[in-house]
Amino acid sequence: MTAAAAIHVVLFDMEGVLSHYDREARAERLAALTGTTPEAVREAIWGSGLEARADAGELAPDVYLRALGELLGCDMERETWLAARRASITPNEAAIALAARAAQRCRIAVLTNNSRLVTDHLDYLNPPVARLFGERVYACAAFGATKPAAQAYLGCLAQLGAAPHETLFIDDGEANVQGALAAGLRACHFVDVETLAQDLCRFGVIDD
């Protein structure tokens, strides 16, 4: 059996592949909405480790928002957080178009290092991805681990009812690619849309 014949599921990372992520735009927008500074936002979200804990499923969304508000000295409304998060996302239409082509031959899904706040509100945050992938967008928080831990990939595949060897994973982070390979998946490092098209062709997911 060839590698091309074995692929039944293509699993995409979201930010860095299907969309561009601008952390600074997020920090600036949240600072403006809460009357603080981008530096304070960066420290509260990333410097404190709060975001990483939420992404790993250690904090439920409301607990995370309450903790973030305490760090910033304000009440953190979900709508405020979502508005800032949306400011960080620009859909990569060309990559999404390739995913749509892949969907003609394989099942497609998303696995993203995020909390349920992102996947629960994807219609607002990233409409093109939400329309294409529907309910098959999974936050690593749901599996209690973030990429590159094997638990993240294998938990997602269990939800999809897919085997690792029949799954092609695409991510812009080399560590996440290596984690997927270690978990038994096929994997490709996303560099640009042209390379993605070549990789999808190489695995028989789309035609030239």
C-alpha positions as CSV (number, residue, x, y, z in Angstrom):
1,M,0.0,0.0,0.0
2,T,1.4,3.4,-0.9
3,A,1.5,6.4,1.5
4,A,-1.0,8.2,-0.7
5,A,-3.5,5.3,-0.5
6,A,-3.2,5.2,3.3
7,I,-4.4,8.8,4.1
8,H,-8.0,9.0,5.2
9,V,-7.9,12.1,7.5
10,V,-6.0,15.4,7.1
11,L,-5.6,17.1,10.5
12,F,-4.7,20.8,10.3
13,D,-3.3,23.2,12.8
14,M,-5.3,26.4,12.7
15,E,-3.2,29.5,13.6
16,G,-0.1,29.6,11.5
17,V,-1.6,27.4,8.8
18,L,-5.3,28.1,8.2
19,S,-5.0,31.6,9.6
20,H,-2.4,34.2,10.5
21,Y,-2.0,34.9,14.2
22,D,-0.9,38.4,15.4
23,R,-0.2,38.2,19.1
24,E,0.6,41.9,19.3
25,A,-2.7,43.0,17.8
26,R,-4.4,40.9,20.4
27,A,-2.5,42.5,23.2
28,E,-3.1,46.0,21.9
29,R,-6.8,45.4,21.4
30,L,-7.3,43.9,24.9
31,A,-5.3,46.8,26.4
32,A,-7.5,49.3,24.7
33,L,-10.7,47.6,25.8
34,T,-9.6,47.2,29.4
35,G,-7.7,50.5,29.9
36,T,-4.4,48.9,30.6
37,T,-1.2,48.5,28.6
38,P,-0.1,45.9,26.0
39,E,2.8,45.1,28.3
40,A,0.4,44.3,31.2
41,V,-1.7,42.1,28.9
42,R,1.3,40.2,27.6
43,E,2.4,39.5,31.2
44,A,-1.0,38.5,32.3
45,I,-1.8,36.1,29.4
46,W,1.6,34.7,28.5
47,G,4.2,35.7,31.1
48,S,2.1,34.3,34.0
49,G,1.5,31.0,32.2
50,L,-2.2,31.5,32.4
51,E,-2.9,31.0,28.7
52,A,-0.8,27.8,28.6
53,R,-2.7,26.3,31.5
54,A,-6.0,27.1,29.8
55,D,-4.8,25.6,26.5
56,A,-3.8,22.4,28.3
57,G,-7.3,22.1,29.8
58,E,-6.3,22.9,33.4
59,L,-8.6,25.9,33.6
60,A,-12.3,26.0,32.5
61,P,-13.1,29.1,30.4
62,D,-14.9,31.0,33.1
63,V,-12.1,30.3,35.6
64,Y,-9.5,31.5,33.0
65,L,-11.5,34.7,32.3
66,R,-11.8,35.4,36.0
67,A,-8.1,34.8,36.6
68,L,-7.2,37.0,33.7
69,G,-9.4,39.8,35.0
70,E,-7.8,39.6,38.4
71,L,-4.3,39.9,36.8
72,L,-5.4,43.0,34.8
73,G,-7.5,44.5,37.6
74,C,-10.8,44.4,35.8
75,D,-13.9,42.2,35.2
76,M,-13.0,40.2,32.1
77,E,-16.2,39.8,30.1
78,R,-16.3,37.0,27.6
79,E,-17.3,39.5,24.8
80,T,-14.2,41.6,25.6
81,W,-11.9,38.7,25.4
82,L,-13.4,37.5,22.2
83,A,-13.1,40.9,20.5
84,A,-9.4,41.0,21.3
85,R,-8.9,37.5,20.2
86,R,-10.7,38.2,16.9
87,A,-8.3,41.1,16.3
88,S,-5.4,38.5,16.2
89,I,-6.9,36.3,13.5
90,T,-6.7,36.8,9.7
91,P,-7.9,33.7,7.8
92,N,-5.4,32.3,5.2
93,E,-7.8,32.0,2.4
94,A,-5.4,30.1,0.1
95,A,-4.7,27.5,2.8
96,I,-8.4,27.1,3.5
97,A,-9.0,26.6,-0.2
98,L,-6.5,23.7,-0.2
99,A,-8.2,22.2,2.8
100,A,-11.5,22.4,0.9
101,R,-9.9,20.5,-2.0
102,A,-8.6,17.9,0.5
103,A,-12.1,17.5,1.8
104,Q,-13.2,16.1,-1.6
105,R,-11.1,13.0,-1.0
106,C,-10.5,12.8,2.8
107,R,-12.1,13.8,6.1
108,I,-10.6,17.0,7.4
109,A,-10.4,18.4,10.9
110,V,-8.5,20.9,13.0
111,L,-6.4,20.5,16.2
112,T,-5.4,23.7,17.8
113,N,-3.4,24.6,20.9
114,N,-6.3,26.6,22.4
115,S,-8.9,26.6,25.1
116,R,-12.6,25.9,24.4
117,L,-13.2,29.7,24.3
118,V,-11.8,29.6,20.8
119,T,-13.5,26.5,19.4
120,D,-16.9,27.4,21.1
121,H,-16.9,30.8,19.4
122,L,-15.2,30.0,16.1
123,D,-18.2,31.3,14.0
124,Y,-17.3,34.7,15.4
125,L,-13.5,34.4,15.6
126,N,-12.7,32.6,12.2
127,P,-15.9,32.3,10.1
128,P,-14.2,30.7,7.0
129,V,-12.7,27.9,9.1
130,A,-15.9,27.4,11.0
131,R,-17.9,27.1,7.8
132,L,-15.5,24.5,6.2
133,F,-14.7,22.3,9.2
134,G,-18.0,22.6,11.2
135,E,-17.8,20.6,14.4
136,R,-14.5,19.0,13.5
137,V,-12.4,21.7,15.1
138,Y,-10.8,20.5,18.3
139,A,-9.1,22.5,21.1
140,C,-6.2,20.7,22.7
141,A,-7.8,21.7,26.1
142,A,-10.4,19.1,25.5
143,F,-7.8,16.4,25.6
144,G,-5.9,17.7,28.7
145,A,-2.6,18.3,26.8
146,T,-1.1,20.6,24.2
147,K,0.8,19.7,21.1
148,P,3.5,18.2,20.9
149,A,2.3,15.8,23.6
150,A,1.0,12.5,22.1
151,Q,-2.1,12.8,24.3
152,A,-3.3,15.8,22.3
153,Y,-3.1,14.0,18.9
154,L,-4.3,10.6,20.1
155,G,-7.2,12.2,22.0
156,C,-8.3,14.0,18.8
157,L,-8.0,10.9,16.7
158,A,-10.1,9.0,19.2
159,Q,-12.8,11.6,18.7
160,L,-12.6,11.3,15.0
161,G,-12.4,7.4,15.0
162,A,-9.2,7.6,13.0
163,A,-6.0,5.6,13.2
164,P,-2.6,7.5,13.4
165,H,-1.1,5.9,10.4
166,E,-4.0,7.0,8.2
167,T,-3.8,10.6,9.3
168,L,-1.8,13.4,7.8
169,F,-1.1,16.2,10.2
170,I,-0.1,19.8,9.1
171,D,1.5,22.3,11.5
172,D,3.8,25.4,11.2
173,G,5.6,24.4,14.4
174,E,8.4,21.9,13.8
175,A,8.1,20.6,17.4
176,N,4.4,19.8,16.8
177,V,5.3,18.0,13.6
178,Q,7.8,15.9,15.4
179,G,5.3,15.2,18.2
180,A,2.8,14.0,15.6
181,L,5.4,11.7,14.0
182,A,6.3,10.3,17.4
183,A,2.6,9.6,18.0
184,G,2.4,7.6,14.8
185,L,0.8,10.1,12.5
186,R,2.1,11.2,9.1
187,A,3.1,14.8,9.3
188,C,4.3,17.8,7.2
189,H,5.8,21.1,8.3
190,F,3.8,24.1,6.9
191,V,6.1,26.7,5.4
192,D,3.8,28.3,2.8
193,V,0.8,27.5,0.7
194,E,2.8,26.4,-2.3
195,T,4.7,23.8,-0.1
196,L,1.4,22.7,1.4
197,A,0.0,22.0,-2.0
198,Q,3.0,20.0,-2.9
199,D,2.8,18.0,0.3
200,L,-0.9,17.3,-0.2
201,C,-0.2,16.1,-3.7
202,R,2.7,13.9,-2.5
203,F,0.3,12.1,-0.1
204,G,-2.4,11.8,-2.8
205,V,-4.8,14.0,-1.0
206,I,-5.3,16.4,-3.9
207,D,-4.3,16.3,-7.6
208,D,-1.7,18.5,-9.2
